Amino acid sequence: MTHLLIVEDEIELARFLTRLFSLKGFSVSHLKNGAEFDQLGDVSKFDLAFLDVRLPDRNGLDVLQVMKTKAPNCPCIVMTGYSTVKLAVDAIRFGAVDFIEKPFEDIGELEQIADRYLQFTELPSTSEYSQLADNLGIYLGQSEDMHDLYQLAYKIANKQVNILIEGETGTGKEMLTKFIHTASHRTAGPLIGVNCGALSETLLESELFGHSKGSFTGAVADRVGYFEAASSGTLFLDEIAEASPSTQVKLLRVLETGEFTKIGGTRAQKTEARVISASHANLEEAVKKGTFREDLLYRLDIVKLVIPPLRERKEDIPYLVERLRKQIDETIVISDEALAIMQHYDWPGNMRELANTIRHMGAISSEGSIITATHLPAKLTSSQISLSPEQQSLEFIDEWRIFSKKVTHVCKGKTEFELEELLANMRTMEKKLAKTIIENTLTETIGNRKKAAKKLGITDRKIRYYLNEV
């Protein structure tokens, strides 16, 4: 028999759910609060759990975390009201498989969600998000932050909630929007984007809401706006911070009521477009400066997704360079020296700048040529004058990679060598490794050698030895 757990303090709702699933042949246990959950004991018998995110005596996320610890294979679905959708998104981050909004408008959808997760003897794989990203030409690399971001985006793609994407220029806000649209049930509908900073106020409002014939000079015919055209799909509002105060007021009305009026029109029209907005500027700071409406931010920021800049995931640069190289010109070869310089550079233009750099190198190189430091733009090579401890670590990692290749070739008998010289090089690399780790630890402890020594499990004398030996 299927065992289902419901933790919900609204008695009428809990009775309804209990009856609904009991009629389907499930054994249902209902708890009203966190105290009753604590007394439950063994929770591993449950096959599915519905958890309210707000309980009278407990944060529902605490109950979720206990469930994920004691019953890791039990799918947990959180229930939320509109005002607590942000909590539901946090629940997804903590391991909930889905969330549903109260009051339930479609009982059939509720049953489908339950059936979907009960059919798995183990929790469904989450690798689908990375496969979809790869199909769309989005390179995630190994960064945990990027994988967490896209996994969350995949889980909320089918939810009718507004999403705000923040990230520096070139980080891939438009690509993330395309990913969400493709992962959603709206994928058959249009994905329409508009840059709010690229159009004048009048033209932007005409594009968004449409206009009636004769409403202004040049309006020779009725025009369908993006909110109407994207009603079955997704509307992407890029650089939303650049929208004028007047446009912000009209956007707020659409988001609050789901209705808009064409310029020069008299009749309100409905739209069901899913709105995803993006900004390279911090909208909370814009609110403080008085350039952006706080109530509009509240409507846009139901779910916020922040894309990390490339400088915060430099470990991905070799992978990204290789993927871009194959995409742009498979015949060119990028030297270790050039790759090391690219890893040290901060990439203020992020992925867009990296892709343009690879295109630049492919354009100036002949087929099959080797890309060296001399092929790189001057701004990359000039940034190598002074390296931070983090950059020095990357330099050592690159040096280690080159050395390990040589050792591999030696072990496979592919190259001649002198054993004493090889062993001496290994000892040098060992000292460089120790020095690199110690210097990074000293940076973390703000130069406190006693704290660094304790953290590393060595003596102060050892620290002095390694720092003075190499």
Buried (B, 14 or more C-beta within 10 A) or exposed (E): EBBBBBBBBBEEBBEBBBEBBEEBEBBBBBBBBBEBBEEBEEBEEBBBBBBBBBBEEBBBBEBBBBBBEBBEEBBBBBBBBEEBBBBBBBBBEBBBBBBBBBEBEEEEEBEEBBEBBBEEEEEEEEEEBBEBBEEEEBBBBEBEEBBEBBBBBBBBBBBEBBBBBBBBEBBBBBBBBBBBBBBBEBEEBBBBBBBBBEBEEBEBBBBBBBBBEEBEEEBEEBBEBBBBBBBEBBBBBBBBBBBBEEBBEBBBBBBEEBEBBBBBBEEEBEBEBBBBBBBBBEBBEBBEEEBBBEEBBEBBBBBBBEBBBBBEBBEBBBBBBBBBBEBBBEEBEBBBBBBBBBBBBBBEBBBBBBBBBBBBBBEEBEEEBEBBBEBBEEEBBEBBEEEEEEBBBBBBBBBBEEBEEBBEEBEEEEEEEEEEEEEEBEEEBEEBBBBBBBBBBBBEBEEEBEBBBBEBEBEEEBBEBBBEEE
